[in-house]
């Protein structure tokens, strides 16, 4: 990347002047007239050396050698150093984008590393709620970002197939006479059981007894349990397919409570855990945390102990270098305690674990308020958006099968973009009308921008015009100044586990492409037409790769 070239030149210039600095930070100035890159190293050195930063900056600039990719270097303001890339750099960068193709923007920084990403985590016998949709969106994007660093990536799903929620659903099936092979009946049964558990003491006692039977695999509930578990898991696979997610490993709570209990008992003998009122707890206060129960008074493992068992099972399944887990932000403190306990039990494993949290989603807009009084699950939101997207593309002159495919791509893009346009831990206010808009800040807008470029390329191919970087116009466009930055954005998004950098960049890039598209006749008779076509191809390639990183498809037509 050109960033590395400039950093190398800066280090060489610093060495000539007898300066040294551990880290050289380069940024893109907000205003393009201030250059393509800027650094504040002179301000840092001026403060350290007790000198005027602008004078230090001028000395550094005077020591720079020539480089074909840099047109000029200037000192600005109190001592910033601005770099202006040469015109010849941009056609070279466009050529590289076209040659690299589907791996444009990728790097090999984590080649040879093994990364496990756990996300989504819906529980059998319960609805697929909005939190699962958010976890899936963020987790899948993080998985793809790791893939773009050359790492070997596997996706994992952790699901609660034992516990009170299962007992509530099984108890509810008996009460309503529901069919355990019917997903809708299971959903109704869970609501029935959950309400009864909260409101009726007798029902609560019965459900607690059911919970004991679930853990013991009792014959009384075995058939209903196995049927309900299978049916709900199969139903989740339909949703994963719609979201374009495939899992490599499935972990279940029923497999994690025994290894979790073993780890807690081992920690008890080592003084990591302690007994308290008939339970086993981890006291986090000495570490600035709080106390949590790992084995309750009934002798059953809690979520915390099962989380320890999950970490152990993951390690047994695959010897990973990093394991990332995405869950709701409300579980942040939970994970801090669990990971601290694990760091005392198995320090080598604990240091490989990363928790990325997502915020909550609120629903706004007329179409959402019309659903007032109903519970909107992640599944119902997905299907509602699919229905709205189908209406939106119904008048297109396309085959029905293609319209269905486009509607699905638009619906998923609307949801995923809304989740990924903010930092992972931030809350999302979801408005379906805004999310489905083909204008501005939305996933469908990015898809539509891509189809515009694809349409130009299709027309060019029909008349035999081939993209070329040989005869570039004299003036550099803003579009060119944005396109080459894509690998930097990808690298930052991966390192910080923040896909929102991708959405922000793609939105800015799409806006610039649409301005360029409106101002330029790309397929004209000029000698620069093949270069303008190369720009369109580079944009389409960058947008397609960026959308893939977000888990969004890039249709050729819309």
LOTORLUM-860621 format. One line per field, with one value per residue (C-alpha): residue in one letter; y, x, z. Coordinates in Angstrom, 3 decimals. Layout:
BEGIN
res: c(A,...) .
py: c(Y,...) .
px: c(X,...) .
pz: c(Z,...) .
//
This chain:
BEGIN
res: c(X,X,X,X,X,X,X,X,X,X,X,X,X,X,X,X,X,X,X,X,X,X,X,X,X,X,X,X,X,X,X,X,X,X,X,X,X,X,X,X,X,X,X,X,X,X,X,X,X,X,X,X,X,X,X,X,X,X,X,X,X,X,X,X,X,X,X,X,X,X,X,X,X,X,X,X,X,X,X,X,X,X,X,X,X,X,X,X,X,X,X,X,X,X,X,X,X,X,X,X,X,X,X,X,X,X,X,X,X,X,X,X,X,X,X,X,X,X,X,X,X,X,X,X,X,X,X,X,X,X,X,X,X,X,X,X,X,X,X,X,X,X,X,X,X,X,X,X,X,X,X,X,X,X,X,X,X,X,X,X,X,X,X,X,X,X,X,X,X,X,X,X,X,X,X,X,X,X,X,X,X,X,X,X,X,X,X,X,X,X,X,X,X,X,X,X,X,X,X,X,X,X,X,X,X,X,X,X,X,X,X,X,X,X,X,X,X,X,X,X,X,X,X,X,X,X,X,X,X,X,X,X,X,X,X,X,X,X,X,X,X,X,X,X,X,X,X,X,X,X,X,X,X,X,X,X,X,X,X,X,X,X,X,X,X,X,X,X,X,X,X,X,X,X,X,X,X,X,X,X,X,X,X,X,X,X,X,X,X,X,X,X,X,X,X,X,X,X,X,X,X,X,X,X,X,X,X,X,X,X,X,X,X,X,X,X,X,X,X,X,X,X,X,X,X,X,X,X,X,X,X,X,X,X,X,X,X,X,X,X,X,X,X,X,X,X,X,X,X,X,X,X,X,X,X,X,X,X,X,X,X,X,X,X,X,X,X,X,X,X,X,X,X,X,X,X,X,X,X,X,X,X,X,X,X,X,X,X,X,X,X,X,X,X,X,X,X,X,X,X,X,X,X,X,X,X,X,X,X,X,X,X,X,X,X,X,X,X,X,X,X,X,X,X,X,X,X,X,X,X,X,X,X,X,X,X,X,X,X,X,X,X,X,X,X,X,X,X,X,X,X,X,X,X,X,X,X,X,X,X,X,X,X,X,X,X,X,X,X,X,X,X,X,X,X,X,X,X,X,X,X,X,X,X,X,X,X,X,X,X,X,X,X,X,X,X,X,X,X,X,X,X,X,X,X,X,X,X,X,X,X,X,X,X,X,X,X,X,X,X,X,X,X,X,X,X,X,X,X,X,X,X,X,X,X,X,X,X,X,X,X,X,X,X,X,X,X,X,X,X,X,X,X,X,X,X,X,X) .
py: c(0.000,3.574,4.202,1.946,3.730,7.127,5.812,4.443,7.801,9.597,7.315,7.902,11.674,11.559,9.539,12.110,14.834,12.735,12.234,8.965,8.115,4.792,5.160,7.245,7.980,8.964,10.295,11.490,15.234,16.014,18.521,17.032,20.306,19.677,16.599,12.850,12.083,14.096,13.419,15.248,13.854,17.338,18.442,15.385,15.912,19.676,19.063,16.379,18.452,21.777,23.325,25.094,22.274,24.146,24.508,20.791,20.025,22.152,20.320,16.951,17.999,19.281,15.825,13.936,12.264,12.045,9.290,8.652,8.335,11.675,14.964,17.309,17.608,20.738,22.066,23.313,25.121,24.739,21.899,19.311,17.650,17.075,14.651,15.027,11.884,12.159,11.877,8.790,6.957,6.768,4.921,2.405,1.905,1.439,-1.125,-3.017,-3.069,-4.624,-7.179,-8.312,-8.665,-10.463,-10.193,-6.447,-4.916,-8.129,-8.665,-11.551,-10.054,-13.088,-15.784,-19.071,-18.002,-19.855,-17.759,-19.053,-16.631,-17.535,-15.665,-15.718,-18.215,-18.751,-21.285,-24.271,-23.968,-20.141,-17.575,-16.169,-12.665,-9.374,-9.815,-12.993,-11.023,-8.396,-10.975,-12.783,-9.575,-8.415,-11.887,-12.778,-9.485,-9.990,-13.513,-12.125,-9.404,-12.066,-14.028,-10.937,-11.002,-14.484,-16.246,-19.633,-18.798,-21.066,-19.987,-21.430,-21.307,-21.879,-22.839,-23.483,-26.880,-27.299,-24.914,-23.262,-22.009,-25.615,-26.637,-23.745,-24.768,-28.475,-27.673,-25.272,-27.918,-30.162,-27.351,-26.225,-29.685,-28.456,-30.441,-30.530,-30.933,-27.577,-24.490,-22.178,-24.466,-24.485,-20.665,-20.452,-23.082,-21.128,-17.938,-19.925,-21.493,-18.258,-16.368,-19.157,-19.342,-15.627,-15.541,-18.912,-20.532,-24.038,-23.734,-22.498,-25.583,-27.867,-26.134,-26.450,-30.187,-30.251,-28.530,-31.317,-33.879,-32.022,-32.283,-35.923,-36.845,-38.317,-40.674,-38.608,-35.707,-37.400,-37.703,-34.164,-32.800,-34.499,-33.581,-29.942,-29.586,-31.006,-28.971,-25.634,-26.199,-27.076,-23.925,-21.798,-23.203,-21.630,-18.240,-18.746,-19.458,-16.216,-14.342,-16.066,-17.669,-21.194,-22.620,-24.988,-25.982,-26.185,-26.191,-26.898,-26.206,-29.881,-30.644,-27.874,-28.207,-31.283,-29.882,-26.587,-28.239,-30.080,-26.800,-25.099,-27.964,-27.812,-24.081,-24.659,-26.793,-24.088,-21.311,-19.605,-20.281,-20.531,-21.900,-19.462,-20.371,-23.769,-22.434,-22.070,-18.508,-16.468,-13.280,-10.662,-7.704,-8.069,-7.571,-4.630,-6.917,-8.505,-11.899,-14.435,-17.917,-20.784,-23.729,-22.957,-24.284,-27.129,-28.289,-27.249,-25.391,-21.833,-20.053,-18.950,-22.491,-23.624,-20.722,-22.179,-25.576,-23.982,-22.418,-25.800,-27.601,-25.067,-25.657,-29.428,-29.071,-26.804,-25.405,-21.768,-18.691,-16.327,-16.956,-14.044,-14.099,-11.591,-11.056,-8.213,-5.359,-6.225,-9.279,-7.253,-7.529,-11.231,-11.929,-9.900,-12.119,-15.386,-14.511,-13.441,-16.748,-18.603,-16.593,-18.001,-21.532,-21.727,-18.571,-19.718,-20.316,-17.170,-14.817,-16.084,-15.053,-11.794,-10.539,-8.098,-6.717,-5.294,-2.766,-3.082,-2.409,-0.226,-0.096,3.179,4.381,3.871,0.302,-0.603,1.270,-0.627,-3.743,-2.235,-4.824,-7.666,-9.052,-8.422,-11.167,-11.184,-13.674,-11.599,-8.479,-10.347,-11.629,-8.230,-6.555,-9.234,-8.494,-4.742,-5.268,-7.540,-4.708,-2.325,-4.397,-5.807,-3.345,-4.210,-5.754,-8.848,-12.593,-13.471,-15.623,-12.749,-10.331,-12.725,-12.892,-9.092,-8.608,-10.951,-9.159,-5.756,-6.872,-8.360,-5.324,-2.990,-4.767,-5.473,-1.967,-0.473,-2.648,-2.162,1.579,2.267,1.032,-2.503,-1.594,1.222,0.931,0.886,2.730,0.786,2.521,0.246,3.089,4.638,1.264,0.293,3.610,3.540,7.064,7.915,6.215,2.599,-0.833,-0.839,2.487,0.807,-2.124,0.238,2.182,-1.092,-1.990,1.382,0.573,-2.976,-1.573,0.669,-2.269,-4.438,-1.781,-1.347,-5.062,-5.101,-2.485,-3.881,-1.126,-2.552,-0.888,0.428,2.559,3.597,6.999,8.688,12.264,14.907,15.748,13.383,12.790,12.530,9.009,7.967,9.570,7.399,4.063,3.338,3.720,0.546,-1.782,0.668,0.701,-3.103,-3.419,-0.986,-2.597,-6.023,-4.906,-3.065,-5.563,-2.629,-3.220,0.277,1.616,-0.329,1.024,4.613,4.269,2.568,5.207,7.998,6.073,5.444,9.123,10.097,7.444,8.680,12.265,11.108,9.058,12.095,14.468,12.223,10.481,7.387,5.659,8.636,8.929,10.373,8.645,8.653,6.543,3.265,4.863,6.119,2.611,1.289,3.633,2.174,-1.345,-0.451,1.067,-2.002,-4.310,-2.280,-1.997,-5.712,-6.659,-4.148,-5.370,-8.955,-7.968,-6.664,-9.890,-8.080,-9.300,-7.069,-7.737,-7.022,-5.645,-4.125) .
px: c(0.000,1.091,0.733,3.719,5.716,5.135,5.906,9.215,10.086,9.215,11.507,14.343,13.852,13.755,16.980,18.729,17.806,18.708,15.124,13.457,9.876,8.247,5.034,4.269,0.570,-0.819,-4.313,-6.335,-7.089,-10.797,-10.407,-8.852,-7.095,-4.911,-3.399,-3.908,-2.061,-0.985,1.124,1.532,4.988,6.530,4.103,5.071,8.780,8.528,6.920,9.472,12.483,11.189,11.256,8.890,6.934,6.727,10.509,10.881,8.385,10.335,13.569,11.902,10.398,13.803,15.265,12.762,14.025,12.059,9.524,7.510,4.230,4.549,4.041,4.879,5.139,4.085,4.090,0.698,-0.634,1.339,3.455,1.422,3.127,0.845,1.568,0.118,0.140,1.330,-1.166,0.690,-0.088,-3.847,-3.908,-1.472,-3.794,-6.824,-4.900,-4.041,-7.687,-8.711,-5.913,-6.457,-10.224,-12.134,-9.240,-8.850,-8.664,-7.427,-4.073,-2.080,-1.401,-2.930,-1.963,-1.434,-3.616,-6.778,-9.773,-13.053,-15.998,-19.052,-22.237,-26.049,-26.735,-30.521,-31.911,-34.046,-37.634,-37.437,-38.057,-35.209,-35.249,-33.766,-30.664,-29.854,-30.233,-27.785,-25.290,-25.480,-24.934,-21.915,-20.430,-20.668,-19.039,-16.210,-15.725,-15.361,-12.982,-10.734,-10.996,-9.692,-6.556,-5.600,-6.619,-8.318,-11.780,-14.432,-17.864,-19.431,-22.910,-23.609,-27.180,-29.047,-30.720,-31.119,-32.385,-35.544,-36.594,-36.765,-38.736,-41.171,-41.770,-42.238,-44.574,-46.476,-46.855,-48.597,-50.897,-52.017,-51.914,-49.356,-47.498,-43.728,-43.085,-44.753,-42.564,-45.537,-46.927,-43.532,-43.428,-46.929,-46.007,-42.947,-44.998,-47.551,-44.875,-42.967,-46.092,-47.142,-43.660,-43.816,-47.414,-48.321,-46.421,-47.776,-46.817,-43.378,-42.813,-43.939,-41.622,-38.696,-39.458,-39.508,-36.128,-34.687,-36.094,-34.474,-31.035,-31.625,-32.985,-36.048,-38.231,-41.375,-40.212,-37.649,-39.759,-41.166,-37.726,-35.940,-38.648,-38.845,-35.061,-34.719,-37.565,-36.438,-32.811,-33.918,-36.028,-33.045,-31.130,-33.725,-33.002,-29.228,-29.606,-31.553,-28.806,-26.070,-24.424,-23.071,-21.660,-18.715,-19.280,-22.374,-21.928,-24.764,-25.270,-26.061,-22.455,-20.931,-22.347,-20.294,-16.874,-17.954,-18.768,-15.422,-13.549,-15.432,-14.692,-11.029,-11.066,-12.714,-9.781,-7.364,-9.190,-10.341,-13.993,-15.549,-18.682,-21.371,-24.799,-24.790,-23.661,-20.227,-19.311,-16.492,-15.852,-14.818,-14.540,-10.740,-10.457,-12.852,-15.701,-18.645,-19.599,-21.365,-22.764,-21.242,-23.010,-26.353,-27.812,-29.522,-26.131,-26.852,-24.323,-25.259,-24.640,-21.293,-20.026,-21.343,-19.422,-16.244,-17.214,-17.835,-14.368,-12.869,-14.930,-13.956,-10.291,-10.815,-12.619,-10.075,-6.726,-7.501,-5.324,-8.258,-11.881,-14.304,-17.785,-20.532,-23.373,-25.532,-23.837,-25.847,-23.600,-20.370,-19.995,-20.927,-18.098,-15.596,-16.232,-16.238,-13.057,-11.336,-12.199,-10.961,-7.722,-6.989,-7.958,-6.531,-4.515,-3.274,-6.836,-8.294,-5.886,-7.163,-10.765,-12.314,-15.826,-17.514,-20.839,-23.739,-26.347,-30.118,-32.519,-35.601,-38.186,-39.545,-41.720,-45.333,-44.880,-43.446,-46.053,-48.747,-47.416,-47.923,-49.011,-47.268,-43.832,-41.530,-38.939,-35.842,-37.566,-40.737,-38.667,-36.747,-39.945,-41.696,-38.762,-38.817,-42.495,-41.827,-38.830,-40.922,-43.450,-40.628,-39.238,-42.549,-42.811,-39.341,-39.305,-37.440,-38.162,-40.054,-37.209,-34.761,-37.178,-37.437,-33.640,-33.336,-36.058,-34.238,-30.920,-32.560,-34.336,-31.172,-29.112,-31.613,-31.286,-27.560,-26.562,-28.713,-26.921,-23.416,-23.448,-22.783,-20.139,-20.861,-21.925,-24.292,-28.077,-29.914,-33.158,-34.546,-36.938,-38.018,-38.799,-35.372,-33.640,-35.236,-34.540,-32.589,-31.370,-28.744,-27.835,-28.951,-27.858,-30.113,-28.526,-25.115,-26.519,-28.168,-24.922,-23.203,-25.859,-25.333,-21.660,-22.520,-24.951,-22.243,-19.836,-22.490,-23.184,-19.453,-19.016,-21.863,-20.137,-16.638,-15.125,-12.570,-11.516,-7.941,-5.672,-3.362,-4.827,-5.914,-7.261,-4.880,-6.994,-7.373,-10.969,-12.246,-13.431,-9.812,-8.741,-11.236,-10.879,-7.264,-8.079,-10.169,-7.397,-6.658,-10.335,-10.492,-7.376,-8.685,-12.140,-10.615,-8.145,-10.827,-13.644,-15.662,-17.438,-18.925,-15.719,-16.651,-20.220,-19.034,-16.432,-18.788,-21.472,-18.996,-17.647,-21.146,-22.037,-18.893,-19.521,-23.083,-21.823,-19.232,-21.849,-24.159,-21.399,-19.545,-20.648,-18.544,-19.112,-18.309,-16.065,-13.056,-9.701,-10.250,-13.446,-11.572,-10.052,-13.429,-14.698,-11.768,-12.891,-16.396,-14.958,-12.742,-15.719,-17.887,-15.118,-14.527,-18.237,-18.835,-15.943,-17.024,-20.621,-19.379,-17.501,-20.792,-22.583,-24.584,-25.023,-24.256,-26.923,-26.030,-29.541,-32.193) .
pz: c(0.000,-0.639,3.112,3.770,1.050,2.657,6.157,4.850,3.254,6.495,8.509,6.070,6.268,10.061,10.159,7.966,10.471,13.506,14.638,15.644,16.519,17.349,15.364,12.299,11.941,8.552,8.017,5.064,5.365,5.516,2.694,-0.447,-1.279,1.778,0.167,0.128,3.364,6.397,9.480,12.779,13.598,13.610,16.339,18.404,17.869,18.467,21.850,22.716,21.615,22.942,19.464,17.083,15.319,12.029,11.891,12.633,9.847,7.356,8.240,7.727,4.387,3.207,3.845,1.679,-1.457,-4.684,-5.295,-8.427,-6.515,-4.708,-6.525,-3.665,0.122,2.004,5.545,6.707,9.770,12.998,11.579,9.729,6.767,3.777,0.941,-2.553,-4.684,-8.268,-11.125,-12.360,-9.116,-9.718,-13.079,-11.541,-8.568,-10.852,-12.876,-9.679,-8.604,-11.900,-11.869,-8.265,-8.761,-6.021,-3.541,-4.060,-0.582,1.050,2.747,4.222,7.650,9.426,6.953,8.805,11.756,12.763,13.765,15.201,15.163,17.251,16.494,16.182,19.062,18.788,21.238,20.214,21.518,21.402,18.645,16.525,17.984,16.826,18.960,17.012,13.786,15.032,16.291,12.955,10.982,12.991,13.452,9.765,8.762,11.256,9.874,6.360,7.491,9.000,5.763,3.951,6.114,4.891,8.124,8.131,9.450,10.915,12.090,15.238,16.708,20.415,21.259,24.467,24.093,27.858,30.492,31.731,28.286,27.073,30.160,29.623,26.008,26.808,29.694,27.426,24.708,27.220,28.346,24.878,23.321,20.822,18.197,18.890,15.142,14.424,14.856,15.436,18.141,19.874,19.795,21.317,23.912,24.984,25.454,27.475,29.654,30.148,31.271,33.627,35.144,35.957,37.243,38.769,41.623,40.885,37.215,38.230,40.384,37.549,35.064,37.472,37.593,33.780,33.780,35.924,33.466,30.553,32.180,33.050,29.569,31.262,29.230,29.996,27.841,25.592,22.415,22.563,23.403,20.522,18.009,19.117,19.157,15.641,14.166,15.564,14.541,11.009,10.921,11.926,8.941,6.624,8.184,7.971,4.247,3.787,5.652,3.595,6.631,6.997,10.215,10.508,14.129,16.337,20.099,22.513,26.204,26.761,25.778,27.877,31.387,32.344,31.273,32.802,36.127,36.048,35.530,38.356,40.749,39.739,40.374,43.735,44.890,43.698,45.525,42.323,43.199,46.641,48.224,49.300,50.739,49.065,45.688,44.045,43.094,41.627,43.560,41.059,43.431,43.917,40.128,39.905,38.832,40.641,42.079,39.868,40.576,38.552,40.257,41.892,45.132,43.252,42.022,38.410,36.281,35.388,32.075,33.491,34.082,30.707,29.122,30.627,29.218,25.815,25.743,26.632,23.970,21.338,22.114,21.834,18.516,16.834,17.955,17.139,17.610,18.186,19.142,18.714,20.252,19.422,21.909,23.221,25.062,28.180,28.566,28.738,32.509,32.395,29.947,31.960,34.986,33.013,31.115,34.341,35.995,32.914,32.896,36.360,35.340,31.797,31.037,27.616,26.429,27.990,26.209,22.845,23.549,22.323,23.065,20.643,21.809,19.824,20.889,20.953,18.082,18.404,15.638,14.276,11.407,10.373,9.240,12.631,14.665,12.774,14.476,17.937,20.448,18.660,19.385,16.442,16.309,14.155,11.883,11.503,10.795,8.115,6.506,6.794,5.038,2.343,1.711,1.479,-0.807,-3.046,-3.457,-4.291,-7.175,-8.440,-11.343,-12.698,-16.162,-15.049,-14.742,-11.562,-10.241,-10.612,-8.924,-5.972,-5.746,-5.906,-3.276,-0.905,-1.511,-0.921,2.281,3.783,2.719,4.376,7.718,7.650,6.607,9.388,11.929,10.518,9.880,13.567,15.972,17.086,20.635,19.630,19.585,16.256,15.484,12.543,10.155,7.263,4.846,5.308,5.314,1.975,0.261,-2.996,-2.243,0.353,3.595,3.036,1.908,-1.194,-2.211,-2.253,-4.237,-6.711,-7.163,-8.010,-10.589,-12.297,-12.799,-13.897,-16.472,-17.941,-18.159,-19.801,-22.446,-23.072,-23.530,-26.057,-28.242,-27.767,-25.597,-23.161,-19.867,-20.012,-17.814,-20.668,-21.617,-18.397,-18.290,-16.963,-13.931,-10.961,-9.890,-6.329,-7.217,-7.856,-4.585,-2.704,-4.500,-3.535,0.172,0.337,1.660,4.505,5.502,5.441,7.592,10.201,10.307,10.916,13.583,15.551,14.842,13.496,10.160,10.343,8.791,5.660,5.531,6.028,3.274,0.804,1.347,0.602,-2.392,-3.786,-3.487,-5.400,-8.076,-8.594,-8.929,-11.447,-13.313,-13.544,-14.708,-17.164,-20.325,-19.809,-23.157,-25.387,-28.438,-26.576,-26.177,-22.400,-22.603,-21.891,-18.759,-17.563,-18.131,-16.070,-13.283,-13.486,-13.325,-10.362,-8.563,-9.256,-8.014,-4.858,-4.105,-4.665,-2.372,0.254,0.206,0.511,3.661,5.054,4.147,1.439,-2.120,-5.119,-7.791,-11.412,-11.999,-9.750) .
//
